[in-house]
Amino acid sequence: MKRHLGLVLKGAGMGAADAVPGVSGGTIAFITGIYEELIHTIKQFGPSALGAWRRGGTAGLASHLNLAFLLPLLAGIAASLVSVAHLVVWLMEAQPRLLDGFFFGLVAASALVVGRHPGDWRWWHVAPLVAGLLLAYGLPSLMPLVARIGSPDLVLMVGGAIAISALLLPGVSGSFLLLSMGLYGTVMEAIRGFDLALIATFGGGCLIGLFVFSRVLAWLLDHFHTATLQLLLGFILGSLPMLWPWRELVRYQLAPGGQMVPLDYRYLTPGDFSAVTGEPAQLTGVVALMLTGAALVWLVGRANRDASAPARPGALKDKEKGSDA
């Protein structure tokens, strides 16, 4: 029961993070120590699940899919997305610098946690780190092209596949990519308004993205574990500029629905921000929330170290020897 409650809370944290453009639920999964188990669990969904059901019935299927882990986590994500959607929209409009400050501290501290070199670290692992940085920087600029690929339904499906794949990557915000595609407002309004048709279309794309990308990530973690962690660290570090509280939008475009899509920012000091924009820098509040976010990561990391170590996620694969990926 204690583990289930913990998973619900971790899922709630992931859902809250994914509702904020610039933050990734994958980062929260990393911080809370469930990332690799999450990737390997998602990978279990596929043709091999049918074989597990035939061999072991409902119990065998539940074990194969690791539902004791997944269901509480999904419950927390779902509850958080529905409840936090209203709060996040308000905070982004009313207190954007305070919100950015909290998540900047949280993500920066998580980069320190993920960046600890394991025993098998080698100098060439700098290459995937740099690749992650470049991808995190370049991906948003490519997202407006998605709006040009065809019908609104196709755009929604492709957007869902991309956004859910970003959810699995620490440091890459599915919400920000949706914003870059001009779909963020549409999806959030659908969630708040329970537009089942739109949610189903978007969800179909999400399922496709989960099916494909979880297998790619699981394979990379199994065969190139340290290099993959360095790639993910690059993604986390690359997300930090998008969370810098004192930035000025200097270039944008309008999505087909009229939503503004940010393309480029100028990053300022708190003093320059006030002089240029005429808005208060809220330095004390922002720094306090940065430290709060960093302290939260430290506390979670300490709790994970003190707790008994869970079974390595790869054990799921070992347990299902002979099953198809």
C-alpha positions as MATLAB code, in Angstrom:
seq = 'MKRHLGLVLKGAGMGAADAVPGVSGGTIAFITGIYEELIHTIKQFGPSALGAWRRGGTAGLASHLNLAFLLPLLAGIAASLVSVAHLVVWLMEAQPRLLDGFFFGLVAASALVVGRHPGDWRWWHVAPLVAGLLLAYGLPSLMPLVARIGSPDLVLMVGGAIAISALLLPGVSGSFLLLSMGLYGTVMEAIRGFDLALIATFGGGCLIGLFVFSRVLAWLLDHFHTATLQLLLGFILGSLPMLWPWRELVRYQLAPGGQMVPLDYRYLTPGDFSAVTGEPAQLTGVVALMLTGAALVWLVGRANRDASAPARPGALKDKEKGSDA';
ca = [
       0.000    0.000    0.000;
       2.834    2.384    0.869;
       4.485    1.756   -2.513;
       1.173    2.313   -4.306;
       0.622    5.636   -2.552;
       4.166    6.666   -3.402;
       3.581    5.825   -7.065;
       0.357    7.859   -7.103;
       2.259   10.856   -5.732;
       5.087   10.386   -8.235;
       2.531   10.171  -11.035;
       0.909   13.362   -9.769;
       4.294   15.049   -9.945;
       4.790   13.835  -13.506;
       1.356   15.066  -14.547;
       1.933   18.458  -12.949;
       5.291   18.818  -14.698;
       3.884   17.861  -18.085;
       1.185   20.506  -17.786;
       3.910   23.203  -17.731;
       5.586   24.147  -21.039;
       9.325   23.737  -20.511;
       9.172   20.889  -17.973;
       9.104   17.139  -18.582;
       7.366   14.410  -16.641;
      10.359   12.253  -17.545;
      12.509   14.545  -15.392;
      10.245   13.848  -12.404;
      10.461   10.113  -13.130;
      14.245   10.417  -13.140;
      14.336   12.373   -9.887;
      12.043    9.919   -8.120;
      13.974    6.852   -9.273;
      11.314    5.192  -11.435;
      12.503    6.167  -14.916;
      13.999    2.896  -16.128;
      11.202    0.803  -14.646;
       8.704    3.067  -16.415;
      10.424    2.659  -19.805;
      10.688   -1.115  -19.533;
       7.092   -1.375  -18.313;
       5.725    0.591  -21.261;
       7.774   -1.581  -23.606;
       5.907   -4.662  -22.368;
       2.730   -3.514  -24.123;
       2.636   -5.243  -27.469;
       2.251   -8.670  -29.082;
       4.158  -10.356  -26.240;
       1.331   -9.423  -23.857;
      -0.999  -11.793  -25.712;
       1.462  -14.648  -25.167;
       1.698  -13.811  -21.471;
      -2.092  -13.903  -21.192;
      -2.288  -17.266  -22.936;
       0.357  -18.753  -20.649;
      -0.709  -17.283  -17.326;
      -4.202  -15.857  -17.735;
      -5.105  -12.561  -16.100;
      -2.455  -12.928  -13.395;
       0.232  -13.610  -15.983;
      -0.833  -10.615  -18.038;
      -0.843   -8.329  -14.991;
       2.663   -9.489  -14.078;
       3.925   -9.102  -17.651;
       2.577   -5.539  -17.872;
       3.753   -4.677  -14.329;
       0.308   -3.282  -13.552;
       1.046   -3.049   -9.828;
       3.506   -0.314  -10.789;
       1.725    1.228  -13.768;
      -1.861    1.636  -12.571;
      -1.107    3.747   -9.458;
       1.302    5.843  -11.518;
      -1.303    6.459  -14.240;
      -3.928    7.300  -11.619;
      -1.652    9.997  -10.230;
      -0.869   11.388  -13.702;
      -4.529   11.481  -14.719;
      -5.709   13.117  -11.500;
      -2.944   15.696  -11.713;
      -3.565   16.578  -15.368;
      -7.268   17.153  -14.780;
      -6.839   19.096  -11.552;
      -3.621   20.979  -12.306;
      -4.658   22.122  -15.802;
      -6.708   24.999  -14.380;
      -4.050   26.002  -11.857;
      -1.188   25.901  -14.353;
      -3.010   28.056  -16.899;
      -3.649   30.619  -14.159;
      -0.073   30.547  -12.853;
       1.436   30.900  -16.321;
      -0.614   34.051  -16.817;
      -0.539   35.498  -13.287;
       2.888   34.479  -11.918;
       5.058   33.189  -14.783;
       8.410   34.128  -13.211;
       7.625   32.439   -9.905;
       6.494   29.283  -11.707;
       9.598   29.282  -13.917;
      11.816   29.888  -10.889;
      10.520   26.827   -9.059;
      10.936   24.528  -12.047;
      14.336   26.014  -12.967;
      15.642   25.070   -9.515;
      14.040   21.651   -9.733;
      15.432   20.836  -13.200;
      18.895   22.281  -12.482;
      19.197   20.177   -9.327;
      17.980   17.097  -11.188;
      20.742   17.638  -13.764;
      23.267   17.412  -10.925;
      21.663   14.170   -9.751;
      21.631   12.588  -13.216;
      25.078   13.976  -14.039;
      26.942   11.943  -11.435;
      29.421    9.862  -13.405;
      28.950    6.105  -13.030;
      31.954    3.813  -12.758;
      31.980    2.987  -16.474;
      31.959    6.630  -17.658;
      34.400    7.316  -20.511;
      35.530   10.494  -22.231;
      33.558    9.659  -25.390;
      30.328    9.896  -23.380;
      30.683   13.640  -23.898;
      29.402   13.038  -27.456;
      25.882   11.871  -26.475;
      25.792   14.657  -23.873;
      26.420   17.267  -26.579;
      23.942   15.528  -28.899;
      21.258   15.809  -26.235;
      21.992   19.505  -25.771;
      21.734   20.178  -29.509;
      18.533   18.180  -29.894;
      16.897   19.914  -26.932;
      17.812   23.264  -28.480;
      16.744   22.425  -32.028;
      13.555   20.404  -31.596;
      11.165   23.309  -30.798;
      12.173   25.186  -33.957;
      11.068   22.197  -36.066;
       7.676   21.764  -34.412;
       5.765   24.481  -36.376;
       6.267   22.312  -39.478;
       3.883   19.719  -37.997;
       0.937   22.088  -38.507;
       1.508   21.887  -42.281;
       1.357   18.115  -42.737;
      -2.350   17.694  -43.470;
      -5.779   17.522  -41.872;
      -6.388   18.695  -38.285;
      -6.915   15.093  -37.144;
      -3.582   14.000  -38.623;
      -1.838   16.972  -37.032;
      -3.354   16.004  -33.659;
      -2.199   12.392  -33.981;
       1.342   13.329  -34.983;
       1.393   15.940  -32.213;
       0.297   13.310  -29.704;
       3.013   10.880  -30.829;
       5.695   13.575  -30.531;
       4.436   14.940  -27.203;
       4.183   11.531  -25.525;
       7.663   10.632  -26.773;
       8.906   13.864  -25.201;
       7.211   12.832  -21.938;
       9.578    9.866  -21.855;
      12.630   12.124  -22.275;
      13.838   14.013  -19.211;
      14.309   17.669  -20.040;
      12.142   17.667  -23.164;
       8.742   19.154  -22.454;
       5.833   17.595  -24.303;
       3.789   20.653  -23.366;
       6.343   23.025  -24.874;
       6.529   20.983  -28.074;
       2.727   21.104  -28.221;
       2.955   24.862  -27.752;
       5.521   25.050  -30.560;
       3.151   23.052  -32.776;
       0.271   25.386  -31.890;
      -1.636   22.525  -30.226;
      -1.161   23.258  -26.527;
      -4.278   25.381  -26.085;
      -6.380   22.964  -28.133;
      -5.336   19.931  -26.092;
      -5.642   21.637  -22.707;
      -9.110   22.945  -23.551;
     -10.124   19.457  -24.674;
      -8.942   17.996  -21.365;
     -10.743   20.615  -19.309;
     -13.887   20.395  -21.439;
     -13.857   16.556  -21.781;
     -13.970   16.734  -25.597;
     -13.883   12.961  -26.075;
     -13.514   13.007  -29.874;
     -10.480   15.267  -29.796;
      -8.992   13.432  -26.818;
      -9.421   10.097  -28.647;
      -7.631   11.402  -31.756;
      -4.802   12.866  -29.731;
      -4.662    9.724  -27.570;
      -4.315    7.511  -30.635;
      -1.175    9.389  -31.592;
       0.075    9.059  -28.025;
      -0.344    5.276  -28.139;
       1.643    5.050  -31.384;
       4.404    7.193  -29.912;
       4.534    5.132  -26.720;
       4.676    1.842  -28.622;
       7.584    2.885  -30.833;
       9.643    5.199  -28.659;
       9.548    3.099  -25.470;
      11.145    0.242  -27.397;
      13.863    2.497  -28.767;
      14.666    3.866  -25.300;
      14.559    0.440  -23.624;
      16.974   -0.948  -26.225;
      19.348    1.978  -25.741;
      19.248    1.624  -21.943;
      19.893   -2.117  -22.172;
      22.789   -1.880  -24.659;
      24.308    1.594  -24.062;
      23.223    2.454  -20.526;
      25.755    5.111  -19.557;
      25.798    6.742  -22.998;
      21.992    6.926  -22.937;
      22.019    8.532  -19.488;
      24.466   11.147  -20.806;
      22.153   11.798  -23.769;
      19.268   12.300  -21.349;
      21.431   14.606  -19.234;
      22.003   16.701  -22.350;
      18.253   16.988  -22.819;
      17.847   18.133  -19.208;
      20.578   20.774  -19.472;
      19.194   21.921  -22.813;
      15.796   22.603  -21.247;
      17.114   25.093  -18.678;
      17.085   28.208  -20.928;
      13.342   27.719  -21.525;
      12.800   27.947  -17.764;
      14.964   31.035  -17.141;
      12.531   33.399  -15.395;
      13.909   36.658  -16.833;
      13.550   36.281  -20.581;
      11.981   38.442  -23.257;
      10.155   37.034  -26.270;
      11.759   38.496  -29.402;
      10.343   36.312  -32.174;
       7.124   34.364  -32.555;
       4.596   33.190  -35.105;
       0.872   32.555  -35.044;
      -0.433   29.001  -35.258;
      -3.412   28.226  -37.536;
      -5.780   28.648  -34.589;
      -4.359   32.080  -33.795;
      -2.257   30.879  -30.860;
       1.133   32.544  -30.427;
       4.074   30.151  -30.834;
       7.333   31.434  -29.267;
      10.397   30.999  -31.483;
      13.196   32.939  -29.795;
      13.910   34.653  -26.489;
      16.461   37.099  -25.148;
      17.798   36.037  -21.755;
      18.313   38.872  -19.271;
      19.547   39.564  -15.754;
      16.849   40.456  -13.218;
      17.854   44.114  -13.342;
      17.877   44.257  -17.135;
      14.536   42.471  -17.231;
      12.872   45.190  -15.159;
      14.522   47.957  -17.223;
      13.570   46.426  -20.579;
      10.050   45.171  -19.820;
       8.965   47.511  -17.048;
       7.771   44.505  -15.054;
       8.985   43.589  -11.547;
      11.759   40.976  -11.489;
      10.396   39.411   -8.252;
      13.989   38.463   -7.438;
      13.405   37.394   -3.839;
      10.387   35.250   -4.629;
      11.984   33.652   -7.694;
      15.237   32.795   -5.898;
      13.302   31.406   -2.936;
      11.307   29.141   -5.236;
      14.457   28.098   -7.127;
      15.942   26.970   -3.820;
      12.665   25.251   -2.912;
      12.707   23.268   -6.167;
      16.356   22.301   -5.658;
      15.690   21.309   -2.033;
      12.773   19.143   -3.137;
      15.051   17.243   -5.530;
      17.617   16.771   -2.764;
      14.982   15.466   -0.348;
      13.543   13.060   -2.914;
      17.014   11.836   -3.845;
      17.868   11.269   -0.199;
      14.598    9.399    0.374;
      15.338    7.180   -2.624;
      18.827    6.399   -1.313;
      17.510    5.583    2.155;
      14.748    3.357    0.841;
      15.517   -0.210   -0.062;
      16.614   -0.369   -3.699;
      13.889   -1.733   -6.016;
      14.586   -4.500   -8.444;
      16.429   -3.302  -11.530;
      13.861   -2.523  -14.245;
      15.722   -4.793  -16.620;
      14.497   -7.662  -14.437;
      11.190   -7.273  -16.249;
      12.963   -8.304  -19.379;
      14.701  -11.208  -17.679;
      11.419  -12.363  -16.180;
       9.864  -12.468  -19.628;
      12.664  -14.326  -21.408;
      11.589  -15.566  -24.722;
       8.839  -12.966  -25.149;
       8.793  -10.620  -28.116;
       9.636   -6.930  -27.557;
];
